[in-house]
Amino acid sequence: MTMPQGGPPSVPAGWYIAPEHPGMQRWWDGTTWTEHTRPLPQPGFIPPVKKRSARKTVAIVIGSVAGAMLVMAIGLGILLSIVSTSQANQRAEAQAAASAKAEAGKKFAEAVDSSAAKAQAKLDQAMAEEVRAMEAKDWTSMGNHLYYAEVDEVACGTYHQCAEFVVTTQHVNGCPNGIYFQVSFQTSDGLSVGTDSQITAPLKQGDQATFTLYDRSDSADVFEVVKMNCR
């Protein structure tokens, strides 16, 4: 830009063609010329743009990446926290359900055991009453609703020791295949000298069967009933 020598005070500050050197520009501070000069710009001249240093660019990129990674890390941490909390809640719910199921199972088992115990107590009481009633009639209990009695007078024939027995069952189903009955014959000092057994015909509840067992060693003094079961 060209301005008259000395320049009017109204001209704003800026670079103008130096009055003393048309090929140069001098800085006009709005009041007077200063000592600052520069070559006249060439046509099409574009002032150089100050480039950012590579170090600053790398620092900015690293900072941006670090910031993005920090945001991602925070987001991931929040997500993991949510997932962890959800899993913990699921485990707690599963444990609570398992505990409730176990407690229910325990109560059910206790109820079953209690019912079974009560039922068994009733059976035991009924059995005890049955045994007392049969023993009052001179029957001897062998368990499981089986009883026997010895007939006092019996003809042994050629044998030294024999015994006649009558057996019965009070089981509701009887003994469909009869009763197996076995006796051990012994000397007075407890030495066994032989055994004899008998199987009765099928018996219903309350039926009786009578039979005689013999000491074939002809040396026994006493006998002992060793086995009686329903077949």
C-alpha positions in Angstrom: 0.0 0.0 0.0 1.3 3.5 -0.9 0.8 6.6 1.1 2.1 10.2 0.8 5.4 11.3 2.4 4.9 11.8 6.1 1.4 10.2 5.9 -1.7 11.7 7.4 -2.5 10.8 11.0 -5.8 9.2 10.0 -4.0 6.4 8.2 -4.2 3.2 10.3 -1.1 1.4 11.4 0.3 -1.2 8.9 2.9 -2.0 6.3 3.3 0.6 3.6 5.7 1.3 0.7 8.7 3.1 2.2 8.8 6.7 0.9 12.6 6.6 0.6 12.7 3.1 -1.0 9.9 2.0 -3.3 11.1 -1.6 -3.3 10.7 -1.9 0.5 7.9 -1.6 3.0 8.1 0.3 6.3 5.8 0.0 9.4 3.5 2.9 10.0 2.3 2.9 13.6 -0.6 5.2 12.9 1.3 8.3 13.9 4.8 8.1 12.4 7.1 5.8 10.5 9.1 3.3 12.5 12.5 1.8 11.8 11.0 -1.6 10.9 11.2 -2.5 7.2 10.8 -5.5 5.0 11.0 -6.4 1.3 7.9 -5.6 -0.8 5.9 -8.9 -1.1 6.0 -10.5 -4.6 2.7 -10.9 -6.5 0.8 -14.1 -5.4 2.9 -14.3 -2.2 1.2 -16.2 0.6 2.7 -15.7 4.0 4.1 -18.9 5.4 1.9 -20.8 7.9 3.7 -21.8 11.1 3.8 -25.5 11.2 3.2 -27.4 14.3 6.2 -29.5 15.4 6.1 -33.3 15.0 6.7 -33.7 18.7 3.6 -31.6 19.6 1.6 -33.5 17.0 2.6 -36.8 18.5 1.9 -35.5 22.0 -1.6 -34.3 20.9 -2.3 -37.7 19.3 -1.0 -39.6 22.3 -3.1 -37.4 24.6 -6.2 -38.0 22.4 -5.6 -41.7 22.4 -5.0 -41.8 26.1 -8.1 -39.8 26.7 -10.1 -42.2 24.6 -8.6 -45.2 26.3 -9.4 -43.6 29.7 -13.0 -43.1 28.7 -13.1 -46.7 27.4 -11.6 -48.0 30.6 -14.1 -46.1 32.7 -16.9 -47.4 30.5 -15.5 -51.0 30.7 -15.1 -50.7 34.5 -18.7 -49.6 34.8 -19.9 -52.4 32.5 -17.8 -55.0 34.5 -19.2 -53.6 37.7 -22.8 -54.0 36.4 -22.0 -57.5 35.2 -20.3 -58.5 38.4 -23.2 -57.1 40.5 -25.7 -59.0 38.3 -23.7 -62.3 38.6 -23.5 -61.8 42.4 -27.2 -61.2 42.5 -27.8 -64.3 40.5 -25.6 -66.4 42.7 -27.3 -65.0 45.8 -30.7 -65.8 44.3 -29.5 -69.4 43.4 -28.1 -69.9 46.9 -31.4 -68.6 48.5 -33.4 -71.0 46.2 -31.1 -73.9 47.1 -31.4 -73.2 50.8 -35.2 -72.9 50.5 -35.3 -76.2 48.6 -33.0 -77.9 51.1 -35.1 -76.5 54.0 -38.3 -77.7 52.4 -36.8 -81.1 51.8 -35.6 -81.3 55.4 -39.1 -80.5 56.7 -40.7 -83.0 54.3 -38.2 -85.7 55.4 -38.9 -84.8 59.1 -42.6 -85.0 58.4 -42.2 -88.4 56.7 -40.0 -89.7 59.5 -42.5 -88.4 62.0 -45.4 -90.2 60.2 -43.3 -93.4 59.8 -42.3 -93.2 63.5 -45.9 -92.8 64.5 -47.1 -95.6 62.3 -44.3 -97.9 63.6 -45.2 -97.0 67.2 -48.8 -98.0 66.5 -47.6 -101.3 65.0 -45.3 -101.9 67.9 -48.1 -101.2 70.4 -50.5 -103.5 68.5 -47.8 -106.2 68.4 -47.1 -105.9 72.1 -50.8 -106.2 72.9 -51.1 -109.2 70.7 -48.1 -110.9 72.4 -49.5 -110.2 75.8 -52.9 -111.6 74.8 -51.3 -114.8 73.4 -48.9 -115.3 76.3 -51.9 -115.1 78.6 -53.2 -118.2 76.7 -49.8 -120.0 77.3 -48.4 -119.3 73.8 -44.7 -118.4 73.4 -43.9 -115.7 70.9 -41.2 -116.2 68.2 -41.8 -112.8 66.6 -43.5 -111.8 63.4 -46.9 -112.9 64.7 -45.7 -116.6 65.2 -46.4 -118.6 68.3 -45.9 -122.1 69.6 -47.0 -124.1 72.7 -45.8 -127.5 74.0 -48.3 -130.3 74.7 -47.4 -131.7 78.1 -48.3 -135.4 77.6 -47.0 -137.2 74.5 -46.1 -140.8 73.8 -42.5 -141.0 72.5 -42.6 -144.6 71.4 -39.1 -146.0 71.2 -37.4 -142.5 71.6 -36.1 -141.3 74.9 -37.0 -137.7 74.3 -39.7 -136.2 72.1 -41.9 -133.2 72.2 -45.3 -132.3 70.7 -45.9 -128.8 69.6 -48.8 -126.7 68.4 -48.1 -123.6 66.3 -50.1 -120.7 65.0 -49.8 -117.4 63.3 -51.7 -114.1 63.9 -50.4 -112.4 60.8 -53.2 -111.0 58.7 -51.9 -112.9 55.6 -51.3 -116.1 57.5 -48.6 -118.4 56.2 -49.5 -119.4 52.6 -46.7 -122.0 52.5 -46.9 -123.2 56.1 -44.6 -122.7 59.1 -41.1 -124.0 59.4 -40.3 -125.1 63.0 -37.0 -126.5 64.3 -35.9 -127.8 67.7 -32.5 -128.5 69.1 -32.3 -131.4 71.6 -29.7 -131.0 74.3 -28.2 -132.7 77.3 -28.6 -131.3 80.8 -25.3 -129.5 80.5 -26.3 -127.7 77.3 -24.7 -130.0 74.7 -26.7 -130.3 71.5 -27.2 -133.9 70.5 -29.4 -133.4 67.5 -32.2 -131.4 65.8 -35.6 -132.1 64.3 -37.8 -129.9 62.2 -41.3 -129.8 60.7 -43.1 -127.8 58.0 -46.8 -127.4 58.5 -49.5 -127.2 55.9 -50.5 -123.7 54.8 -52.1 -121.7 57.6 -54.5 -118.8 57.7 -54.6 -116.2 60.5 -55.5 -118.0 63.7 -55.1 -121.5 62.3 -53.2 -124.1 64.3 -51.0 -127.1 63.4 -49.8 -129.8 65.8 -46.8 -132.1 65.3 -44.2 -134.2 67.2 -40.4 -133.8 67.0 -38.0 -136.6 68.1 -34.6 -136.9 69.7 -33.2 -139.6 67.5 -29.9 -139.7 69.5 -32.0 -141.0 72.4 -29.7 -139.0 74.8 -31.3 -135.6 75.2 -32.7 -134.2 78.4 -34.2 -130.9 77.2 -35.1 -129.2 74.0 -34.8 -125.6 72.7 -36.8 -124.0 69.8 -34.1 -122.5 67.6 -36.1 -121.5 64.5 -39.6 -120.6 63.4 -40.6 -118.7 60.3 -43.5 -118.2 58.0 -42.8 -119.7 54.5 
